[in-house]
Amino acid sequence: MENLIKIISDITNAFWGWPILIVLLGGGLIICVRTGFIQVRYLPFILKQTFGKMFSSNVGGEGSVSPFQAATAALASSIGAANIVVAPSIIFTAGPGAIFWMWIAALIGQATKFGEIILGIKYREKNVEGEYVGGPAYTFKKGIGGTLGKIMGFLVSFFFMIEILPSITLQTISAAAPLEQLGLSRVVSAVIIAVLVVLVAYGGIKRIAQVTEKMVPIMATIYILAGLAIIVMHIDKLPEAFRMIIVGAFNPRAVVGGAAGAGIAQLIRAGAARGCYSNEAGMGSAPYAHATAVTDHPCRQGMWGIFEVIADTIIVCTISTLVVIVTGLYQNPDMKDIGVERAFNSAFGQVGTAIIAISLFLFVLSTIIVIVFYAEKQGEYLFGTTIGKVVRLIACGMVILGGFVSFDNAGVFLDATLGLVVFTNMVGMIMLSGELKELVDEFFKDPKYYPGAKK
């Protein structure tokens, strides 16, 4: 068994190297060009339509939930333990310069996620229960069409479902850790989490959206404000932190020195991979939530994808990494997985530990709630609405499983299936990139949608 795991691990690591990154970053650049670098060119308008309208109820068009509710549901999936633990770890494995490439990957990923969502809206449909459904599976089946479209739709949905189910158990183990610090056993914690997940997930996308639109802003605000407070406490170290990131991105050995310095290729790989894991751009997950949104045009909802990457990676992940750098904890290799927690503890004592514990629990709980919905939608696409409900039940059971098992090697299989999801999704996105240009032109050349359009 160990030999099999090692073989899968070696293949996965190679696959998650340049093959995935070429498709992810290269495909993302193609989408950037096709959409006219919308994330840069129309940034003020996008910020006004997203950050400026988070609580607006004045929305036209058809759908099941508000644009912000759909965005927070998708954001709940991407903002998780990775933002607190995984993102800062790249400093220890590749150096501070990897953060710069994480930002670049996020900038490219904004266009990718925008493209995924607008195609998800364009090709969404209603299921037998009258609910809007969509995502890469539907996009490829209808957009690419023919046998190839059906095969790609099946594969991207099947791989995603296989990745999600064990991921739910792993996420449960992560969410149970803060409760264990309060004296609750992992079994009891898993049961508590399962009850909370069932109460929300069995209410459908409307209840999920109602919960995430309140949970996500609260949990993100708590973490962001506490992180910013630590950075302010060490404000004198902030210029040096940015110098290390910028200089380290192009001359890594000038920052960390000697043999410890990673090559630029390794920095790009580390930063881009962490960005994808965190904000899910290129994975094709977000359209399953966004396809339910009320909107008058696909591009308007697509802007929320840009909002998500900004919130997830540019804001939350950046705060996590800066906290580790300005406190000097990056110099201690033992802080690789607990750097942020130690920084919060050193700044606020037990209150800081409590903030991290609460943040981790809420981040992971929100992720579990949404990916249970994603799992149901994969089962629904593959085998119908009834089987989709069975998959939802199985997904909730995977939460309970988290109280009893150890998934030491599960990460290998999760990375393998996730790589297959990303590769299939990005190939399909590249094939349909021409349609993105048509939708963007349609939106930004019509004064009905974009006030700055020439009449």
C-alpha positions in Angstrom: 0.0 0.0 0.0 2.8 2.4 0.9 4.5 1.7 -2.5 1.2 2.5 -4.3 0.7 5.7 -2.4 4.3 6.7 -3.2 3.7 6.1 -6.9 0.5 8.1 -6.9 2.2 10.8 -4.9 5.1 11.0 -7.3 2.8 11.2 -10.3 0.6 13.7 -8.7 3.5 16.0 -7.7 4.8 15.9 -11.3 1.3 16.5 -12.6 0.8 19.4 -10.2 4.1 20.9 -11.5 4.4 22.5 -14.9 1.6 20.4 -16.7 -1.1 21.9 -14.5 0.5 25.3 -14.2 0.9 25.7 -17.9 -2.8 24.9 -18.4 -3.8 27.0 -15.4 -1.7 30.1 -16.0 -1.5 29.8 -19.8 -5.2 29.2 -20.0 -5.8 32.0 -17.6 -3.7 34.4 -19.8 -5.7 33.4 -22.9 -8.9 34.2 -20.9 -7.3 37.5 -19.8 -6.7 38.4 -23.5 -10.1 37.3 -24.6 -11.8 39.4 -22.0 -9.6 42.4 -22.5 -8.1 42.1 -19.1 -11.4 42.9 -17.6 -10.1 42.7 -14.0 -7.8 45.6 -14.7 -9.5 47.6 -17.3 -12.9 47.8 -15.6 -11.7 47.5 -11.9 -13.4 50.6 -10.6 -16.7 49.5 -12.1 -16.3 46.0 -10.8 -15.6 47.2 -7.3 -18.7 49.4 -7.5 -20.8 46.5 -8.7 -19.5 44.1 -6.0 -18.0 45.7 -2.8 -20.3 48.6 -3.4 -23.5 46.5 -3.7 -22.9 43.8 -1.2 -26.2 44.4 0.5 -28.3 45.7 -2.4 -31.6 44.0 -3.1 -32.3 45.9 -6.3 -31.4 43.2 -8.7 -33.1 42.4 -12.1 -33.3 39.1 -13.9 -34.0 35.5 -12.9 -32.5 33.2 -10.3 -33.0 31.7 -6.9 -30.7 33.7 -4.6 -29.2 37.2 -4.7 -25.9 37.9 -6.4 -24.2 38.5 -3.0 -25.7 35.4 -1.5 -24.3 33.3 -4.4 -20.9 35.0 -4.0 -20.7 34.3 -0.3 -21.7 30.7 -0.9 -18.9 30.3 -3.4 -16.5 32.3 -1.1 -17.5 30.1 1.9 -16.1 27.1 -0.1 -12.8 28.8 -0.9 -12.1 30.7 2.3 -11.0 27.9 4.7 -8.1 26.5 6.6 -5.8 27.0 3.6 -6.0 30.8 4.2 -4.6 30.5 7.7 -2.3 27.5 7.4 -1.4 26.7 3.8 -0.9 30.1 2.4 1.9 31.2 4.9 3.6 27.8 4.5 4.9 28.8 1.1 7.2 31.3 2.8 9.0 28.4 4.6 9.1 26.1 1.5 9.9 28.5 -1.3 10.7 31.9 0.4 8.8 35.2 0.6 9.1 35.8 -3.1 6.4 33.1 -3.7 3.9 35.5 -2.3 4.4 37.8 -5.3 3.7 35.0 -7.7 0.7 34.1 -5.6 -0.6 37.6 -6.3 0.2 37.3 -10.0 -1.6 34.0 -10.2 -4.6 35.6 -8.3 -4.7 38.4 -10.9 -4.8 35.9 -13.7 -7.2 33.8 -11.7 -9.7 36.7 -11.5 -10.3 36.5 -15.2 -10.5 32.7 -15.1 -13.1 32.7 -12.3 -15.0 35.5 -14.1 -15.1 33.3 -17.2 -16.2 30.2 -15.4 -19.1 32.0 -13.9 -20.4 33.8 -17.0 -20.4 30.5 -18.9 -22.1 28.8 -16.0 -24.8 31.4 -16.1 -25.1 31.3 -19.9 -25.5 27.5 -19.9 -27.5 27.0 -16.7 -30.8 25.2 -16.8 -33.7 24.3 -14.5 -33.8 20.9 -12.9 -37.0 18.9 -12.4 -37.7 20.7 -9.1 -37.5 24.1 -10.9 -34.2 25.1 -9.4 -31.4 26.7 -11.4 -28.4 24.5 -11.9 -25.1 25.0 -13.7 -21.4 24.5 -13.6 -18.6 23.2 -15.9 -20.4 19.9 -16.5 -23.4 21.8 -18.0 -21.2 24.3 -19.7 -19.1 21.6 -21.5 -22.1 19.5 -22.4 -24.0 22.3 -24.0 -21.2 24.7 -25.0 -18.7 22.3 -26.5 -21.5 20.0 -27.5 -21.5 16.6 -29.2 -19.8 13.5 -27.7 -16.7 15.4 -26.7 -18.8 17.9 -24.6 -20.7 15.1 -22.9 -17.5 13.2 -22.1 -15.8 16.3 -20.7 -18.9 17.2 -18.7 -19.0 13.7 -17.2 -15.3 13.7 -16.4 -15.2 17.1 -14.7 -18.3 16.3 -12.6 -17.1 12.7 -11.7 -13.6 13.8 -10.7 -15.0 16.7 -8.6 -17.4 14.4 -6.8 -14.7 11.9 -6.0 -12.5 14.7 -4.7 -15.2 16.3 -2.6 -16.4 13.3 -0.6 -13.1 12.4 1.3 -12.3 16.1 1.4 -15.4 16.6 3.6 -14.0 14.1 6.1 -10.6 15.9 6.1 -12.3 19.3 6.5 -14.3 17.9 9.5 -11.1 16.7 11.1 -9.7 20.3 10.7 -12.9 21.9 12.0 -12.9 19.5 15.1 -9.4 20.6 16.1 -10.5 23.9 17.7 -13.4 22.2 19.5 -10.9 19.6 20.9 -9.0 22.5 22.5 -12.2 23.2 24.4 -12.3 19.7 25.8 -14.6 18.0 23.3 -13.6 14.7 21.8 -13.3 14.4 18.0 -16.3 12.1 17.9 -18.5 14.6 19.7 -17.1 17.5 17.6 -17.9 15.6 14.4 -21.5 15.0 15.5 -22.0 18.7 16.4 -20.6 19.7 13.0 -22.7 17.1 11.2 -25.9 18.4 12.9 -25.0 22.0 11.9 -24.3 20.9 8.3 -27.5 18.9 8.0 -29.6 21.8 9.4 -28.2 24.1 6.7 -27.6 21.7 3.7 -31.0 20.2 3.8 -32.6 23.6 3.4 -31.2 23.8 -0.2 -29.3 26.6 -1.8 -31.6 29.3 -0.4 -30.9 28.3 3.2 -27.2 27.8 2.5 -27.1 31.3 0.9 -28.9 32.8 3.9 -26.4 31.4 6.3 -23.3 32.1 4.3 -24.2 35.7 3.6 -24.1 36.3 7.4 -21.3 33.9 8.3 -18.7 34.8 5.7 -18.7 38.6 6.4 -18.5 38.0 10.1 -15.8 35.4 10.1 -13.7 37.2 7.5 -14.0 40.6 9.4 -12.9 39.1 12.7 -9.8 37.5 11.2 -8.9 40.5 8.9 -9.2 43.1 11.7 -7.1 40.9 14.1 -4.5 40.3 11.5 -4.3 44.0 10.6 -3.9 44.8 14.3 -0.8 42.6 14.4 0.6 44.2 11.3 0.1 47.6 12.8 1.9 46.5 16.0 4.9 45.7 13.8 4.4 48.5 11.2 8.1 49.3 11.2 8.7 45.8 9.7 6.2 46.2 6.9 8.4 48.0 4.4 11.1 45.3 4.8 8.4 42.6 4.4 7.3 44.0 1.0 11.0 44.4 0.0 11.5 40.7 0.8 8.5 39.7 -1.3 9.3 41.9 -4.3 13.1 41.3 -4.3 12.6 37.6 -3.4 10.3 37.1 -6.4 13.1 37.8 -8.9 16.3 37.2 -6.8 15.3 34.7 -4.1 18.8 34.0 -2.9 19.2 37.7 -2.1 16.5 37.4 0.5 17.1 33.9 2.1 20.6 33.3 0.9 22.7 30.3 0.0 21.3 27.0 -1.0 18.1 27.7 0.9 17.0 30.0 -1.9 14.4 28.5 -4.2 14.7 29.1 -8.0 12.2 31.4 -9.7 10.5 28.4 -11.4 9.9 26.9 -8.0 8.6 30.2 -6.7 6.1 30.5 -9.5 5.0 26.9 -9.1 4.5 27.3 -5.3 2.7 30.7 -5.5 0.4 29.6 -8.3 -0.5 26.3 -6.7 -1.3 27.9 -3.4 -3.4 30.5 -5.1 -5.4 27.8 -6.9 -5.9 25.8 -3.7 -7.1 28.9 -1.9 -9.3 30.8 -4.3 -10.4 27.8 -6.5 -10.0 29.8 -9.8 -9.5 27.2 -12.5 -11.3 24.5 -10.5 -14.7 25.3 -11.8 -16.4 25.0 -8.4 -17.8 28.6 -8.1 -20.3 28.3 -11.0 -22.3 25.7 -9.2 -23.2 28.3 -6.6 -23.3 31.3 -9.0 -25.7 29.6 -11.5 -28.4 30.0 -8.9 -28.1 33.8 -8.7 -30.6 36.4 -9.9 -28.9 38.5 -12.6 -29.7 40.4 -15.7 -26.5 39.4 -17.5 -23.8 36.7 -17.0 -21.1 39.3 -16.9 -22.6 41.2 -14.0 -22.6 38.0 -11.9 -19.1 37.1 -13.2 -17.7 40.2 -11.5 -18.5 38.6 -8.2 -15.9 35.9 -9.1 -13.3 38.7 -9.3 -14.5 40.0 -5.9 -14.0 36.5 -4.5 -10.4 36.2 -5.6 -9.6 39.7 -4.2 -11.2 38.9 -0.9 -9.7 35.4 -0.6 -6.2 35.7 -1.9 -5.3 39.4 -2.2 -6.8 40.3 1.2 -7.0 37.2 3.6 -4.0 35.2 2.3 -1.9 38.3 2.2 -2.7 39.2 5.8 -1.8 35.7 6.8 1.6 35.8 5.1 2.4 39.3 6.3 1.6 38.4 9.9 4.2 35.6 9.7 6.8 37.9 8.2 6.5 41.0 10.3 6.6 39.0 13.5 9.8 37.3 12.4 8.3 33.8 12.8 9.2 33.0 9.2 12.8 32.5 10.4 11.8 29.5 12.4 11.1 26.3 10.3 9.1 24.9 13.2 6.5 27.6 12.6 5.6 26.3 9.1 2.1 25.1 10.2 1.5 27.2 13.3 3.0 30.5 12.4 -0.2 32.5 12.2 -1.6 30.9 15.4 1.7 31.7 17.3 1.6 35.3 16.0 -1.9 35.8 17.2 -1.1 34.2 20.5 2.0 36.4 21.0 0.0 39.5 20.2 -3.3 38.8 22.1 -2.5 36.0 24.4 -5.3 33.4 24.9 -7.6 35.8 23.2 -5.5 35.4 20.0 -5.6 31.6 20.4 -9.4 31.9 20.7 -9.6 34.1 17.5 -7.7 31.5 15.5 -9.7 28.6 16.9 -13.0 30.4 16.1 -11.8 31.5 12.7 -10.6 28.0 11.8 -13.9 26.5 12.9 -16.1 28.9 11.1 -13.9 28.9 7.9 -13.9 25.1 7.7 -17.6 24.7 8.8 -18.7 27.1 6.0 -16.6 25.2 3.5 -18.1 21.9 4.5 -21.7 23.3 4.2 -21.0 24.5 0.6 -19.1 21.5 -0.7 -21.8 19.2 0.5 -24.1 21.2 -1.8 -21.4 20.8 -4.6 -21.3 17.1 -4.0 -25.1 16.8 -4.4 -25.0 18.8 -7.6 -22.3 16.4 -9.1 -24.5 13.4 -8.2 -27.5 15.2 -9.7 -25.7 15.9 -13.0 -24.3 12.4 -13.3 -27.3 10.3 -12.2 -30.3 12.6 -11.7 -32.0 14.5 -8.9 -32.8 11.5 -6.7 -29.2 10.2 -6.7 -28.1 13.7 -6.0 -30.1 13.6 -2.8 -28.5 10.3 -2.0 -25.0 11.8 -2.6 -26.0 14.6 -0.2 -26.8 12.0 2.5 -23.5 10.3 1.8 -21.7 13.6 2.0 -23.2 14.4 5.4 -22.2 10.9 6.5 -18.6 11.7 5.5 -18.8 14.4 8.2 -19.5 11.8 10.9 -16.7 9.7 9.5 -14.3 12.5 10.5 -14.8 11.6 14.1 -13.5 8.1 13.7 -10.8 7.9 11.0 -7.3 9.2 10.3 -6.8 10.3 6.7 -3.0 10.5 6.8 -2.7 9.5 3.1 -5.9 10.9 1.8 -4.3 14.1 0.7 -2.4 12.2 -2.0 -5.7 10.9 -3.6 -7.4 14.3 -3.1 -4.5 16.1 -4.9 -4.7 13.6 -7.8 -8.4 14.0 -8.4 -8.2 17.7 -7.9 -5.5 17.9 -10.5 -7.7 16.0 -13.0 -10.6 18.4 -12.2 -8.4 21.5 -12.8 -6.9 20.1 -16.0 -10.3 19.1 -17.5 -11.9 22.3 -16.5 -9.2 24.6 -17.9 -9.0 22.7 -21.2 -12.8 23.2 -21.6 -12.4 26.9 -20.7 -9.8 27.4 -23.3 -12.0 25.7 -25.9 -14.8 28.1 -25.1 -12.7 31.2 -24.6 -14.1 32.8 -27.8 -17.6 32.9 -26.2 -16.2 35.0 -23.3 -15.2 37.8 -25.7 -18.7 37.8 -27.2 -20.4 38.1 -23.7 -18.0 40.8 -22.5 -18.5 42.9 -25.7 -22.3 42.4 -25.4 -22.2 43.7 -21.8 -19.7 46.6 -22.0 -21.0 48.0 -25.3 -24.6 48.2 -24.2 -25.5 51.3 -22.1 -28.4 49.2 -20.6 -25.7 47.2 -18.7 -22.7 49.5 -18.6 -23.3 53.2 -18.2 -19.9 54.0 -19.7 -20.7 52.4 -23.1 -20.7 54.6 -26.1 -24.2 55.3 -27.4 
